[in-house]
Amino acid sequence: MVAVAGIDVGALSTEAVLLDEQAKLLGYGLVYTGASTVRAAESAYATALAQAGLTAGDVAVVVSTGYGRARVPFAASQVTEITAHARGAHHLFPGLRTVVDVGGQDAKAIRLGERGRVLDFAMNDKCAAGTGRFLEVMAHTLEVDLDEMGRLSRQARSPVSVSSTCTVFAESEVVSLIAQGHAKEAIIAGLHNAIADRVASLVQRVGLAEPVAMSGGVAKNAGVVRALESKLGVRLLVPPEPQIVGALGAALIALERK
């Protein structure tokens, strides 16, 4: 079997996707990036190969994306995150017109044309506000499991307003809210609303067009998804594994180049 691969090296996580010649998913790997992008890329790739029952010799073309795309020594070429996420999301949801990607360290909104071509995009990559890292810091401050935040927010009777968009200031604000006796569930719901506000502003900059899909690790948080749906007034399409959308897009481009 001849396969192709896409590697997405992000700030917090790295993903690898393997496809066959009919664009069928053969396997994928997902690891924390850590201090070495090269090691993370190799680890994610090895995991995907093992899952697919293949070796590197079975892979014809590897295309990398993400902030560390230039640090993947076995990649034949690189593509931007915008291109990769647009391609991956449009493949999963044909006819898609807007992609919202919220990862570990950045958030982006991408407006697509009829055939999935990128028409416009807006990106927040200078600040961790509204990203997975923001949620990680808040989960630690609240002493809750990050994976539980979505469920806990549903239990909130009334969300507490969190006005700070800066991660450092928001952390201090959360400490103050805890001291005031506010329920953790209400604070978490307020944090989800704050993220939704931040991401919705990116969508408004590119222009909202339906259907809309959400990718990235934060898409696994049902509370953020609900809050963003409420802000935008639309239903968000979320893939079964939203973290591999960028790697999937890179693999699809590798299939074209093969």
C-alpha positions in Angstrom: 0.0 0.0 0.0 1.2 3.5 -0.9 0.1 6.2 1.6 0.6 9.9 2.2 1.0 11.8 5.5 0.3 15.2 7.0 2.1 16.5 10.1 0.7 19.5 12.1 3.2 20.8 14.6 1.4 23.1 17.0 2.6 25.0 20.0 1.1 22.6 22.5 0.3 19.4 20.5 1.5 17.7 17.3 -0.7 15.5 15.1 0.1 13.2 12.2 -2.5 11.7 9.7 -2.0 8.9 7.2 -4.3 8.6 4.2 -4.5 6.0 1.4 -4.8 6.9 -2.3 -8.6 7.3 -1.9 -8.2 9.7 1.0 -9.3 7.1 3.5 -8.0 7.6 7.0 -5.5 4.9 7.8 -4.2 6.1 11.2 -3.3 9.2 13.2 -1.1 10.2 16.1 -1.4 12.9 18.7 1.3 13.9 21.1 2.3 16.9 23.2 4.8 19.0 21.4 7.1 19.7 24.4 10.5 21.2 24.0 11.4 19.5 20.7 9.3 19.9 17.6 11.4 17.4 15.7 10.9 14.7 18.4 7.2 15.5 18.6 6.8 15.2 14.8 8.6 11.9 14.8 6.6 10.5 17.7 3.2 11.5 16.2 4.3 10.0 12.9 5.4 6.8 14.5 2.1 6.5 16.3 0.2 7.0 13.1 2.3 4.4 11.3 1.9 1.9 14.0 -1.9 2.4 14.1 -2.0 1.9 10.3 0.3 -1.1 10.3 2.7 0.7 7.9 6.4 1.7 7.8 7.9 5.0 6.6 8.8 3.2 3.4 5.1 2.9 2.6 4.6 6.6 2.6 5.1 8.4 -0.7 4.8 12.1 0.4 4.8 13.9 3.7 3.6 17.5 4.0 3.9 19.5 7.2 2.0 22.5 8.6 1.7 24.4 11.9 4.1 26.8 13.5 6.8 24.2 13.6 6.3 23.0 10.0 9.8 23.9 8.9 11.2 21.6 11.6 9.9 18.4 10.2 13.0 16.8 8.6 11.1 14.1 6.7 8.5 16.4 5.2 8.8 17.1 1.4 7.1 20.5 1.7 5.2 22.8 4.0 1.8 24.6 3.8 0.4 27.3 6.1 -2.0 26.5 8.9 -4.7 28.4 7.2 -4.5 26.4 4.0 -4.3 23.1 5.9 -7.2 23.7 8.2 -9.4 25.0 5.4 -8.7 22.0 3.3 -9.2 19.5 6.1 -12.4 21.0 7.4 -13.9 21.3 3.9 -13.1 17.7 3.2 -15.0 16.6 6.3 -17.9 19.0 5.7 -18.3 19.6 1.9 -20.0 23.0 1.3 -18.5 24.4 4.4 -18.2 28.2 4.3 -16.5 29.2 7.7 -13.9 27.4 9.8 -13.3 28.3 13.4 -10.1 26.8 14.8 -9.2 27.2 18.4 -5.9 25.5 19.4 -3.5 25.6 22.2 -1.9 29.0 21.6 -4.0 30.7 18.8 -7.4 31.0 17.4 -8.4 31.6 13.8 -11.5 32.2 11.7 -11.4 31.3 8.0 -13.9 32.3 5.4 -14.2 29.8 2.5 -15.5 30.0 -1.1 -17.8 27.5 -2.7 -15.1 25.0 -3.4 -13.3 25.5 -0.1 -10.9 28.1 -1.4 -9.7 30.6 1.3 -11.3 34.0 0.8 -10.3 35.7 4.1 -9.0 34.9 7.5 -8.4 36.5 10.9 -6.0 35.1 13.5 -5.1 35.8 17.2 -1.6 34.4 17.6 -0.1 37.2 19.8 -2.0 36.4 23.0 -3.2 33.2 24.7 -6.6 34.7 25.5 -9.4 32.6 24.0 -7.2 29.5 23.5 -6.5 26.1 25.0 -3.7 27.5 27.1 -6.1 30.0 28.6 -8.4 27.2 29.6 -5.5 25.2 31.0 -4.4 28.0 33.3 -8.0 28.6 34.5 -8.6 24.9 35.2 -5.4 24.8 37.3 -6.5 28.0 39.2 -10.0 26.5 39.8 -8.5 23.1 40.7 -10.7 21.2 38.2 -9.9 18.7 35.5 -9.6 20.4 32.1 -11.8 17.7 30.6 -14.5 18.3 33.1 -15.0 22.1 32.4 -17.6 21.6 29.7 -19.8 19.4 31.9 -19.4 21.7 34.9 -20.4 24.8 32.9 -23.7 23.2 32.1 -24.5 23.0 35.8 -24.1 26.8 36.2 -27.3 28.6 37.2 -26.0 31.9 36.0 -22.6 32.6 34.5 -20.3 35.0 36.3 -19.0 37.8 34.0 -15.2 37.6 33.5 -14.1 40.9 32.0 -10.4 40.4 31.6 -9.2 39.0 28.2 -5.6 38.8 29.2 -4.7 35.3 30.6 -2.7 36.8 33.5 -5.4 39.3 34.5 -8.2 36.8 34.1 -6.4 34.4 36.4 -6.3 37.1 39.1 -10.0 37.9 38.4 -10.9 34.2 38.9 -9.0 34.1 42.2 -11.0 37.1 43.3 -14.3 35.5 42.2 -13.5 32.4 44.2 -12.8 34.5 47.2 -16.1 36.2 46.8 -17.8 32.8 47.1 -19.0 32.4 43.5 -19.5 28.8 42.4 -16.9 27.2 40.2 -19.5 26.2 37.7 -20.6 29.8 37.3 -17.0 31.0 36.9 -16.3 28.3 34.3 -19.4 29.3 32.3 -18.2 32.9 32.5 -14.8 31.9 31.2 -16.4 30.0 28.3 -18.4 33.1 27.4 -15.3 35.2 27.5 -13.6 32.8 25.0 -16.7 32.8 22.8 -16.6 36.7 22.7 -13.0 36.6 21.7 -13.5 34.0 19.0 -16.8 35.6 17.7 -14.9 38.8 17.1 -12.5 37.0 14.7 -15.5 35.5 12.9 -17.1 38.9 12.5 -13.9 40.2 11.0 -14.1 37.7 8.1 -17.9 37.6 7.8 -20.0 34.8 9.1 -21.3 32.4 6.5 -23.0 29.0 7.1 -22.3 26.1 7.5 -19.7 26.7 10.2 -17.3 24.1 11.6 -15.1 24.2 14.7 -11.7 22.5 14.9 -8.8 22.4 17.3 -8.6 21.0 20.8 -10.9 23.5 22.4 -13.7 22.1 20.2 -13.7 19.1 22.6 -15.0 21.4 25.3 -18.8 21.3 24.9 -19.2 24.4 27.1 -17.1 26.6 24.7 -19.0 25.1 21.7 -22.4 26.0 23.3 -21.2 29.5 24.2 -19.9 30.2 20.7 -23.0 28.8 19.1 -25.0 31.2 21.3 -22.8 34.2 20.4 -22.9 33.5 16.6 -26.5 32.3 16.5 -25.5 29.2 14.4 -25.0 25.5 15.0 -21.3 24.5 14.9 -20.2 21.3 13.1 -17.6 19.5 15.1 -15.6 16.6 13.7 -15.2 13.4 15.8 -11.5 14.3 16.4 -11.2 18.0 16.0 -7.5 18.2 16.7 -6.4 16.4 13.6 -8.1 18.7 11.0 -4.9 20.6 10.2 -2.9 17.4 9.8 -5.7 16.0 7.6 -5.6 19.0 5.4 -1.8 18.6 5.0 -2.2 14.9 4.1 -4.9 15.8 1.5 -2.4 18.3 -0.1 0.3 15.6 0.0 -2.1 13.3 -1.9 -2.5 16.0 -4.5 1.2 16.4 -4.8 1.8 12.7 -5.0 
